[in-house]
């Protein structure tokens, strides 16, 4: 069930961010098709939520998968190093939990929620640029077991995040 | 929209550790709106070509193009790239005593230059600190052609003009003319730079060697000063072009058949100069750093040492004798890159210095940095540690340039 839920999340993300490379399009339609056959999946459909720090989270039960947004990776440019947190680390919302580095700059990552880091994306150690090529899928950074899921309520949905980015751009 | 402002309230992402912003902290912190920023003659050209514009020293400059910094960096090392450096301050020093005047402010032997030869030199202060680094060329037209840093523009121009007034008051003949508004400046850098530029000039460029210059018609634009120099460690040229024709020349260079020329921004310019071991003013050298500490002693000309008549000479010459307590060194490491401000530790964990520039090297696939360490730790091969986000990363002192220079000294 978890895997199915993740697939749907991907579909949603790609539609929203117009990242439509051929492989991604396949995933997108796959997810769509699947939903037509299963109403239960729709009920479990995870929603991607966003922070002002340009991070995203999707939930599977009490475990959240976390990464940085397409907008963030685009602004940072090609990543050459990702520092991952330690599995087992207890993090409070706002704690520094890693970093992403391009040739030009280092940027800290902050835990968007409180909880325990239960998994990190080891693939990023070999290929940090997965965050650029696939920010919402293969470029995920860490998974956390949330200790206070209510923290999710303060986050933005896709529409609100888009508006936030737009306002930030105009502000600049 | 700039990288500086996008993440202002953000992932607290690029925390202004990056070079283009950091080099000019004063300006970057002002968060100038796009409209307030100065524009080079290539501003529209950059936007048309997909340049990501950022605030650099009060100028709207491309930090990169669509290719990204690493790709653009590697392209420059393999082919050739155009960098718009029109934000740098170009001046002319006129007058019979022009050489004497510029020597009164710098450590270089300008009198000893051949006609149309140039040199890197330093403005020093009375404490022996470096006010700016600059290139001075002794032209065959009777004036000196001077290029100074954008980040120091206000300070340098005021310094030159006030000193010139005093110099004139002593009965000398010299005058400073800032020509930045009339001329743009393009740096064409890379192993194919000469082939690309040769397509647009009649003169034989093989006769112009490193640090030498000539006034040429370039792709039909007369009155361009072509100087064989740069800031990447590669062969290349800086071409001073009448402002109205800069875009025309850039466009022609992009179109040459003889080489694959691309536009490059300040991002690769910074990683290229760092690999080449070249200092960025404001980061690696400043008013509290002496040429001795910065290992730029080679710029303090023999004749000038003997005469001991440049600003801060007493302190600098004494430091040559005593050896400085700290020195600029190159540092390499793997893992998380050390950026400017990173503490340098000795093997036993004692703080011995600080990194002034650092980035992952696109050419070498490891991290390169420069910084200042206590002189006893300055020898190449000395093991060090770098404190990055609370962790100690093993590193070592390495010779600079990290990537061998490829300057053209003639056939």
Contacts between the chains, C-beta under 8 A, distances in Angstrom:
chain1	res1	chain2	res2	distance
A	52	B	9	6.5
A	52	B	10	6.8
A	53	B	10	5.6
A	53	B	11	4.2
A	53	B	12	7.1
A	53	B	13	7.8
A	54	B	7	7.3
A	54	B	10	5.6
A	54	B	11	5.0
A	54	B	13	6.9
A	55	B	11	6.6
A	68	B	11	7.0
A	72	B	7	7.9
A	72	B	10	7.9
A	72	B	11	6.3
A	72	B	13	6.8
A	75	B	3	6.1
A	75	B	6	5.2
A	75	B	7	6.8
A	75	B	13	7.3
A	75	B	14	7.8
A	76	B	13	6.8
A	76	B	14	7.2
A	77	B	64	6.4
A	77	B	68	5.5
A	77	B	69	5.7
A	77	B	267	7.3
A	78	B	68	4.6
A	78	B	69	6.7
A	78	B	70	5.4
A	78	B	71	7.7
A	80	B	70	7.1
A	80	B	337	7.8
A	80	B	360	4.5
A	81	B	335	7.5
A	81	B	336	5.9
A	81	B	337	6.3
A	81	B	360	6.4
A	83	B	336	5.5
A	83	B	389	6.8
A	96	B	389	7.3
A	99	B	336	7.1
A	99	B	389	6.2
A	101	B	336	6.9
A	101	B	337	5.8
A	101	B	360	6.9
A	102	B	69	6.8
A	103	B	69	4.4
A	103	B	70	5.7
A	103	B	73	7.1
A	103	B	267	6.5
A	103	B	268	7.9
A	103	B	271	5.3
A	103	B	359	5.4
A	103	B	360	5.7
A	103	B	362	6.2
A	104	B	3	7.9
A	104	B	14	7.4
A	104	B	18	4.5
A	104	B	19	7.2
A	104	B	20	7.6
A	104	B	63	7.2
A	104	B	64	7.9
A	104	B	69	5.8
A	104	B	267	5.0
A	104	B	270	7.4
A	104	B	271	7.8
A	104	B	359	7.2
A	105	B	3	7.4
A	105	B	13	7.6
A	105	B	14	3.9
A	105	B	15	7.6
A	105	B	17	6.0
A	105	B	18	3.8
A	105	B	339	7.7
A	106	B	14	7.8
A	106	B	15	7.3
A	106	B	17	5.7
A	106	B	336	7.9
A	106	B	337	7.0
A	106	B	339	5.3
A	107	B	7	7.2
A	107	B	11	5.7
A	107	B	12	7.7
A	107	B	13	3.8
A	107	B	14	5.6
A	107	B	15	7.0
A	108	B	11	6.9
A	108	B	12	6.1
A	108	B	13	7.6
A	108	B	15	7.3
A	108	B	389	7.6
A	109	B	11	6.8
A	110	B	11	6.7
A	110	B	12	7.3
A	168	B	5	7.9
A	168	B	6	6.4
A	168	B	9	7.7
A	168	B	10	7.9
A	169	B	1	4.9
A	169	B	6	7.2
A	171	B	5	7.1
A	172	B	1	4.2
A	172	B	2	5.9
A	172	B	5	3.7
A	172	B	6	6.1
A	172	B	33	8.0
A	172	B	34	7.9
